[in-house]
Amino acid sequence: MYQVNDRLYIFGGVKGLVRDGDELRKELLEKRPDIIFITISPEQVEGMKDFIEDPFEVDLSDYEILYGINLANYGEVMTPSPVYIEATKYCKENNVEMIGLDMEEGEYQILYSKYIKTTDLLRHSMRKKKVSRFKFDQQTPEEFVEAWNRAVDLKSFKKVNAAREEYIINRIDNLLKEYDGRKIVCVVDYDYYKSILRHFDGHMKHSE
């Protein structure tokens, strides 16, 4: 858990890894935040609440299945991501609000349509066979996530992810003003973790 200041903490978790869900729960029980920010969409926040109330089977894409198979080399894996589950449980148990930082589905679809064309989808689909044969031998799950993203994401998908990342960082900045004075834990998928830390490190250096 990275401490930005006396009211903001950032937790970076690998999506799907049980180890990180366990670590997040321990940190939440220790820090006792008043509110949680999380790098999923508002619709996914509601979906996680529904899942906690009445667990259901989650449909996975071929890429998500491949990701899970490879991630399992680094520890126990489950879906939905244990990090999402533990954040949602903490909020439910402690009557704490959880705010999604990612784009709403409609806004994401507009962004997706802007950058992703039919040829990109075909290339992405054809890439699955190559990725399925790829040997991931990184030492840590965090290194695996970085290698996975390099192997899977085409240039057009990287543009989508960069736009989402910028949106998430701007949303955090705006919400920090709105919830000034509250103790906050920001739960971040590892995909965005380094960029968000760089953002806050830059802010802190600028203010010194």
CYANA upper distance limits for C-alpha pairs under 8 A (distance plus 0.5 A):
  1 MET  CA      9 TYR  CA      6.93
  1 MET  CA     10 ILE  CA      6.19
  1 MET  CA     11 PHE  CA      5.24
  1 MET  CA     12 GLY  CA      7.75
  1 MET  CA     27 GLU  CA      7.88
  2 TYR  CA      9 TYR  CA      6.04
  2 TYR  CA     10 ILE  CA      5.52
  2 TYR  CA     11 PHE  CA      6.85
  3 GLN  CA      8 LEU  CA      6.74
  3 GLN  CA      9 TYR  CA      4.99
  3 GLN  CA     10 ILE  CA      6.91
  4 VAL  CA      8 LEU  CA      5.98
  4 VAL  CA      9 TYR  CA      6.27
  4 VAL  CA     10 ILE  CA      7.83
  4 VAL  CA    200 PHE  CA      7.59
  5 ASN  CA      9 TYR  CA      7.79
  6 ASP  CA    183 LYS  CA      8.30
  7 ARG  CA    181 GLY  CA      7.63
  7 ARG  CA    182 ARG  CA      6.97
  7 ARG  CA    183 LYS  CA      4.88
  7 ARG  CA    184 ILE  CA      6.42
  8 LEU  CA    183 LYS  CA      6.58
  8 LEU  CA    184 ILE  CA      5.42
  8 LEU  CA    185 VAL  CA      6.46
  8 LEU  CA    186 CYS  CA      7.91
  9 TYR  CA    184 ILE  CA      6.79
  9 TYR  CA    185 VAL  CA      5.27
  9 TYR  CA    186 CYS  CA      6.62
 10 ILE  CA    185 VAL  CA      6.26
 10 ILE  CA    186 CYS  CA      5.26
 10 ILE  CA    187 VAL  CA      6.61
 10 ILE  CA    188 VAL  CA      7.56
 11 PHE  CA     24 LEU  CA      7.79
 11 PHE  CA    185 VAL  CA      7.59
 11 PHE  CA    186 CYS  CA      6.64
 11 PHE  CA    187 VAL  CA      5.45
 11 PHE  CA    188 VAL  CA      6.40
 12 GLY  CA    187 VAL  CA      6.73
 12 GLY  CA    188 VAL  CA      5.30
 12 GLY  CA    189 ASP  CA      6.26
 12 GLY  CA    190 TYR  CA      5.66
 12 GLY  CA    193 TYR  CA      6.02
 13 GLY  CA     17 LEU  CA      8.35
 13 GLY  CA     20 ASP  CA      6.05
 13 GLY  CA     21 GLY  CA      8.05
 13 GLY  CA     24 LEU  CA      8.46
 13 GLY  CA     83 VAL  CA      7.08
 13 GLY  CA    187 VAL  CA      7.89
 13 GLY  CA    188 VAL  CA      6.76
 13 GLY  CA    189 ASP  CA      5.81
 13 GLY  CA    190 TYR  CA      5.71
 14 VAL  CA     20 ASP  CA      7.07
 14 VAL  CA     83 VAL  CA      8.44
 14 VAL  CA    141 PRO  CA      7.70
 14 VAL  CA    142 GLU  CA      7.25
 14 VAL  CA    145 VAL  CA      8.05
 14 VAL  CA    189 ASP  CA      6.51
 14 VAL  CA    190 TYR  CA      5.69
 14 VAL  CA    191 ASP  CA      8.40
 15 LYS  CA     81 SER  CA      5.85
 15 LYS  CA     82 PRO  CA      8.05
 15 LYS  CA     83 VAL  CA      7.49
 15 LYS  CA    189 ASP  CA      6.64
 15 LYS  CA    190 TYR  CA      7.71
 16 GLY  CA     68 GLY  CA      7.73
 16 GLY  CA     71 LEU  CA      8.47
 16 GLY  CA     77 VAL  CA      5.78
 16 GLY  CA     78 MET  CA      5.88
 16 GLY  CA     79 THR  CA      6.42
 16 GLY  CA     80 PRO  CA      7.32
 16 GLY  CA     81 SER  CA      4.62
 16 GLY  CA     82 PRO  CA      6.50
 16 GLY  CA     83 VAL  CA      7.96
 17 LEU  CA     21 GLY  CA      7.30
 17 LEU  CA     71 LEU  CA      8.10
 17 LEU  CA     75 GLY  CA      7.20
 17 LEU  CA     76 GLU  CA      6.66
 17 LEU  CA     77 VAL  CA      5.33
 17 LEU  CA     78 MET  CA      7.22
 17 LEU  CA     81 SER  CA      7.29
 17 LEU  CA     82 PRO  CA      6.99
 17 LEU  CA     83 VAL  CA      8.26
 18 VAL  CA     22 ASP  CA      6.85
 18 VAL  CA     75 GLY  CA      7.80
 18 VAL  CA     76 GLU  CA      6.08
 18 VAL  CA     77 VAL  CA      6.06
 18 VAL  CA     78 MET  CA      7.14
 18 VAL  CA     81 SER  CA      8.17
 18 VAL  CA     82 PRO  CA      5.97
 18 VAL  CA     83 VAL  CA      8.14
 19 ARG  CA     23 GLU  CA      6.79
 19 ARG  CA     75 GLY  CA      7.62
 19 ARG  CA     76 GLU  CA      7.71
 20 ASP  CA     24 LEU  CA      6.52
 20 ASP  CA     82 PRO  CA      7.67
 20 ASP  CA     83 VAL  CA      6.79
 21 GLY  CA     25 ARG  CA      6.79
 21 GLY  CA     81 SER  CA      8.21
 21 GLY  CA     82 PRO  CA      5.02
 21 GLY  CA     83 VAL  CA      4.69
 21 GLY  CA     84 TYR  CA      8.14
 21 GLY  CA     85 ILE  CA      8.00
 21 GLY  CA     86 GLU  CA      6.48
 22 ASP  CA     26 LYS  CA      6.94
 22 ASP  CA     82 PRO  CA      8.19
 22 ASP  CA     83 VAL  CA      8.35
 22 ASP  CA     86 GLU  CA      8.17
 23 GLU  CA     27 GLU  CA      6.79
 24 LEU  CA     28 LEU  CA      6.58
 24 LEU  CA     83 VAL  CA      7.09
 24 LEU  CA     86 GLU  CA      7.47
 24 LEU  CA     87 ALA  CA      8.07
 25 ARG  CA     29 LEU  CA      6.70
 25 ARG  CA     86 GLU  CA      6.30
 25 ARG  CA     87 ALA  CA      7.77
 25 ARG  CA     90 TYR  CA      8.01
 26 LYS  CA     30 GLU  CA      6.81
 27 GLU  CA     31 LYS  CA      6.47
 28 LEU  CA     32 ARG  CA      5.91
 28 LEU  CA     33 PRO  CA      7.28
 28 LEU  CA     90 TYR  CA      7.91
 28 LEU  CA    185 VAL  CA      8.31
 32 ARG  CA    183 LYS  CA      8.47
 33 PRO  CA    182 ARG  CA      8.35
 33 PRO  CA    183 LYS  CA      5.50
 33 PRO  CA    184 ILE  CA      5.69
 33 PRO  CA    185 VAL  CA      6.50
 34 ASP  CA     96 VAL  CA      6.68
 34 ASP  CA     97 GLU  CA      8.21
 34 ASP  CA    182 ARG  CA      6.52
 34 ASP  CA    183 LYS  CA      5.71
 34 ASP  CA    184 ILE  CA      6.56
 35 ILE  CA     91 CYS  CA      8.41
 35 ILE  CA     96 VAL  CA      6.10
 35 ILE  CA     97 GLU  CA      5.78
 35 ILE  CA     98 MET  CA      6.66
 35 ILE  CA     99 ILE  CA      8.44
 35 ILE  CA    182 ARG  CA      7.75
 35 ILE  CA    183 LYS  CA      7.20
 35 ILE  CA    184 ILE  CA      5.71
 35 ILE  CA    185 VAL  CA      7.29
 36 ILE  CA     87 ALA  CA      8.04
 36 ILE  CA     91 CYS  CA      8.20
 36 ILE  CA     96 VAL  CA      7.97
 36 ILE  CA     97 GLU  CA      6.89
 36 ILE  CA     98 MET  CA      5.25
 36 ILE  CA     99 ILE  CA      6.78
 36 ILE  CA    184 ILE  CA      6.22
 36 ILE  CA    185 VAL  CA      5.60
 36 ILE  CA    186 CYS  CA      6.28
 36 ILE  CA    187 VAL  CA      7.64
 37 PHE  CA     98 MET  CA      6.30
 37 PHE  CA     99 ILE  CA      5.36
 37 PHE  CA    100 GLY  CA      6.60
 37 PHE  CA    101 LEU  CA      7.03
 37 PHE  CA    172 ILE  CA      8.40
 37 PHE  CA    184 ILE  CA      7.76
 37 PHE  CA    185 VAL  CA      6.86
 37 PHE  CA    186 CYS  CA      5.03
 37 PHE  CA    187 VAL  CA      6.51
 38 ILE  CA     98 MET  CA      7.60
 38 ILE  CA     99 ILE  CA      6.69
 38 ILE  CA    100 GLY  CA      5.66
 38 ILE  CA    101 LEU  CA      6.23
 38 ILE  CA    186 CYS  CA      6.23
 38 ILE  CA    187 VAL  CA      5.12
 38 ILE  CA    188 VAL  CA      6.44
 39 THR  CA    100 GLY  CA      6.39
 39 THR  CA    101 LEU  CA      5.34
 39 THR  CA    102 ASP  CA      5.93
 39 THR  CA    168 ILE  CA      7.64
 39 THR  CA    187 VAL  CA      7.06
 39 THR  CA    188 VAL  CA      5.86
 39 THR  CA    189 ASP  CA      6.86
 40 ILE  CA     44 GLN  CA      6.53
 40 ILE  CA     45 VAL  CA      7.27
 40 ILE  CA    100 GLY  CA      5.59
 40 ILE  CA    101 LEU  CA      6.32
 40 ILE  CA    102 ASP  CA      5.46
 40 ILE  CA    103 MET  CA      8.36
 41 SER  CA     45 VAL  CA      6.85
 41 SER  CA    100 GLY  CA      5.37
 41 SER  CA    101 LEU  CA      6.55
 41 SER  CA    102 ASP  CA      4.93
 41 SER  CA    103 MET  CA      5.99
 41 SER  CA    104 GLU  CA      5.99
 41 SER  CA    105 GLU  CA      7.67
 42 PRO  CA     46 GLU  CA      7.03
 42 PRO  CA     99 ILE  CA      7.41
 42 PRO  CA    100 GLY  CA      5.18
 42 PRO  CA    101 LEU  CA      7.85
 42 PRO  CA    102 ASP  CA      7.78
 42 PRO  CA    103 MET  CA      8.09
 42 PRO  CA    104 GLU  CA      6.59
 43 GLU  CA     47 GLY  CA      6.72
 43 GLU  CA    104 GLU  CA      7.31
 43 GLU  CA    105 GLU  CA      7.70
 44 GLN  CA     48 MET  CA      6.56
 44 GLN  CA    100 GLY  CA      8.12
 45 VAL  CA     49 LYS  CA      6.94
 45 VAL  CA     98 MET  CA      7.85
 45 VAL  CA     99 ILE  CA      7.78
 45 VAL  CA    100 GLY  CA      6.57
 46 GLU  CA     50 ASP  CA      6.83
 47 GLY  CA     51 PHE  CA      6.66
 48 MET  CA     52 ILE  CA      6.71
 48 MET  CA     84 TYR  CA      7.76
 48 MET  CA     85 ILE  CA      7.47
 48 MET  CA     88 THR  CA      7.17
 49 LYS  CA     53 GLU  CA      6.87
 49 LYS  CA     88 THR  CA      7.03
 50 ASP  CA     54 ASP  CA      6.54
 50 ASP  CA     55 PRO  CA      7.90
 51 PHE  CA     55 PRO  CA      4.91
 51 PHE  CA     56 PHE  CA      6.75
 52 ILE  CA     85 ILE  CA      7.86
 52 ILE  CA     88 THR  CA      8.00
 52 ILE  CA     89 LYS  CA      7.64
 58 VAL  CA     79 THR  CA      7.68
 58 VAL  CA     80 PRO  CA      7.68
 60 LEU  CA     64 GLU  CA      6.22
 60 LEU  CA     65 ILE  CA      6.81
 61 SER  CA     65 ILE  CA      6.81
 62 ASP  CA     66 LEU  CA      6.78
 62 ASP  CA    128 LYS  CA      8.42
 63 TYR  CA     67 TYR  CA      6.53
 63 TYR  CA    128 LYS  CA      7.59
 64 GLU  CA     68 GLY  CA      6.65
 65 ILE  CA     69 ILE  CA      6.72
 66 LEU  CA     70 ASN  CA      6.80
 66 LEU  CA    132 SER  CA      7.22
 67 TYR  CA     71 LEU  CA      6.48
 67 TYR  CA    148 TRP  CA      8.22
 68 GLY  CA     72 ALA  CA      6.55
 68 GLY  CA     77 VAL  CA      7.22
 68 GLY  CA     78 MET  CA      8.49
 69 ILE  CA     73 ASN  CA      7.98
 70 ASN  CA    136 PHE  CA      7.74
 71 LEU  CA     75 GLY  CA      7.60
 71 LEU  CA     77 VAL  CA      7.61
 71 LEU  CA    141 PRO  CA      7.30
 71 LEU  CA    144 PHE  CA      7.98
 72 ALA  CA     76 GLU  CA      6.25
 72 ALA  CA     77 VAL  CA      6.23
 74 TYR  CA    140 THR  CA      7.43
 74 TYR  CA    141 PRO  CA      6.30
 78 MET  CA     82 PRO  CA      7.27
 80 PRO  CA     84 TYR  CA      7.48
 80 PRO  CA     85 ILE  CA      7.43
 81 SER  CA     85 ILE  CA      6.92
 82 PRO  CA     86 GLU  CA      6.49
 83 VAL  CA     87 ALA  CA      6.67
 83 VAL  CA    187 VAL  CA      8.41
 84 TYR  CA     88 THR  CA      6.64
 85 ILE  CA     89 LYS  CA      6.58
 86 GLU  CA     90 TYR  CA      6.59
 87 ALA  CA     91 CYS  CA      6.86
 87 ALA  CA     98 MET  CA      8.42
 87 ALA  CA    187 VAL  CA      8.31
 88 THR  CA     92 LYS  CA      6.69
 88 THR  CA     98 MET  CA      7.77
 89 LYS  CA     93 GLU  CA      6.50
 90 TYR  CA     94 ASN  CA      6.50
 90 TYR  CA     96 VAL  CA      8.03
 91 CYS  CA     95 ASN  CA      5.97
 91 CYS  CA     96 VAL  CA      4.86
 91 CYS  CA     97 GLU  CA      6.59
 91 CYS  CA     98 MET  CA      7.03
 92 LYS  CA     96 VAL  CA      7.11
101 LEU  CA    168 ILE  CA      5.91
101 LEU  CA    171 ARG  CA      6.81
101 LEU  CA    172 ILE  CA      7.57
102 ASP  CA    164 ARG  CA      7.29
102 ASP  CA    167 TYR  CA      7.58
102 ASP  CA    168 ILE  CA      6.10
103 MET  CA    107 GLU  CA      6.52
103 MET  CA    108 TYR  CA      6.22
103 MET  CA    164 ARG  CA      7.57
103 MET  CA    167 TYR  CA      7.81
103 MET  CA    168 ILE  CA      8.27
104 GLU  CA    108 TYR  CA      6.70
105 GLU  CA    109 GLN  CA      6.67
106 GLY  CA    110 ILE  CA      7.00
107 GLU  CA    111 LEU  CA      6.92
108 TYR  CA    112 TYR  CA      6.48
109 GLN  CA    113 SER  CA      6.56
110 ILE  CA    114 LYS  CA      6.76
111 LEU  CA    115 TYR  CA      7.15
111 LEU  CA    160 VAL  CA      7.26
112 TYR  CA    116 ILE  CA      6.08
112 TYR  CA    160 VAL  CA      6.97
113 SER  CA    117 LYS  CA      7.49
115 TYR  CA    156 SER  CA      6.24
115 TYR  CA    157 PHE  CA      7.92
115 TYR  CA    159 LYS  CA      7.62
115 TYR  CA    160 VAL  CA      7.22
116 ILE  CA    120 ASP  CA      6.44
116 ILE  CA    121 LEU  CA      7.62
116 ILE  CA    156 SER  CA      6.49
116 ILE  CA    157 PHE  CA      7.43
117 LYS  CA    121 LEU  CA      7.05
118 THR  CA    122 LEU  CA      6.83
119 THR  CA    123 ARG  CA      6.64
120 ASP  CA    124 HIS  CA      6.46
120 ASP  CA    154 LEU  CA      8.17
120 ASP  CA    156 SER  CA      7.75
121 LEU  CA    125 SER  CA      6.58
122 LEU  CA    126 MET  CA      6.67
123 ARG  CA    127 ARG  CA      6.58
124 HIS  CA    128 LYS  CA      7.39
124 HIS  CA    152 VAL  CA      8.24
124 HIS  CA    153 ASP  CA      8.46
124 HIS  CA    154 LEU  CA      7.67
126 MET  CA    130 LYS  CA      8.29
127 ARG  CA    131 VAL  CA      6.75
127 ARG  CA    152 VAL  CA      8.00
128 LYS  CA    132 SER  CA      6.50
129 LYS  CA    133 ARG  CA      7.09
130 LYS  CA    134 PHE  CA      6.85
131 VAL  CA    151 ALA  CA      7.44
131 VAL  CA    152 VAL  CA      7.59
136 PHE  CA    144 PHE  CA      7.34
136 PHE  CA    147 ALA  CA      8.09
136 PHE  CA    148 TRP  CA      8.46
137 ASP  CA    144 PHE  CA      8.16
138 GLN  CA    143 GLU  CA      6.30
138 GLN  CA    144 PHE  CA      5.97
138 GLN  CA    147 ALA  CA      8.38
139 GLN  CA    143 GLU  CA      7.28
139 GLN  CA    144 PHE  CA      8.11
140 THR  CA    144 PHE  CA      6.81
141 PRO  CA    145 VAL  CA      6.75
142 GLU  CA    146 GLU  CA      7.07
142 GLU  CA    190 TYR  CA      7.63
143 GLU  CA    147 ALA  CA      6.72
144 PHE  CA    148 TRP  CA      6.39
145 VAL  CA    149 ASN  CA      6.69
145 VAL  CA    190 TYR  CA      8.13
145 VAL  CA    191 ASP  CA      7.65
146 GLU  CA    150 ARG  CA      6.85
146 GLU  CA    191 ASP  CA      7.86
147 ALA  CA    151 ALA  CA      6.70
148 TRP  CA    152 VAL  CA      6.54
149 ASN  CA    153 ASP  CA      6.12
153 ASP  CA    157 PHE  CA      6.06
153 ASP  CA    158 LYS  CA      6.53
154 LEU  CA    158 LYS  CA      6.78
155 LYS  CA    159 LYS  CA      7.04
156 SER  CA    160 VAL  CA      7.15
157 PHE  CA    161 ASN  CA      6.76
158 LYS  CA    162 ALA  CA      6.53
159 LYS  CA    163 ALA  CA      6.75
160 VAL  CA    164 ARG  CA      6.80
161 ASN  CA    165 GLU  CA      6.56
162 ALA  CA    166 GLU  CA      6.75
163 ALA  CA    167 TYR  CA      6.67
164 ARG  CA    168 ILE  CA      6.62
165 GLU  CA    169 ILE  CA      6.77
165 GLU  CA    192 TYR  CA      7.05
165 GLU  CA    195 SER  CA      8.49
166 GLU  CA    170 ASN  CA      6.68
167 TYR  CA    171 ARG  CA      6.56
168 ILE  CA    172 ILE  CA      6.70
169 ILE  CA    173 ASP  CA      6.88
169 ILE  CA    196 ILE  CA      7.09
169 ILE  CA    199 HIS  CA      8.27
170 ASN  CA    174 ASN  CA      6.78
171 ARG  CA    175 LEU  CA      6.52
172 ILE  CA    176 LEU  CA      6.56
173 ASP  CA    177 LYS  CA      7.31
174 ASN  CA    178 GLU  CA      7.03
175 LEU  CA    179 TYR  CA      6.49
176 LEU  CA    180 ASP  CA      6.21
188 VAL  CA    192 TYR  CA      7.06
188 VAL  CA    193 TYR  CA      6.40
189 ASP  CA    193 TYR  CA      6.83
190 TYR  CA    194 LYS  CA      7.93
192 TYR  CA    196 ILE  CA      6.72
193 TYR  CA    197 LEU  CA      6.73
194 LYS  CA    198 ARG  CA      6.65
195 SER  CA    199 HIS  CA      6.70
196 ILE  CA    200 PHE  CA      6.93
197 LEU  CA    201 ASP  CA      6.49
198 ARG  CA    202 GLY  CA      6.50
199 HIS  CA    203 HIS  CA      6.90
200 PHE  CA    204 MET  CA      6.65
201 ASP  CA    205 LYS  CA      6.67
202 GLY  CA    206 HIS  CA      6.55
203 HIS  CA    207 SER  CA      6.74
204 MET  CA    208 GLU  CA      6.87
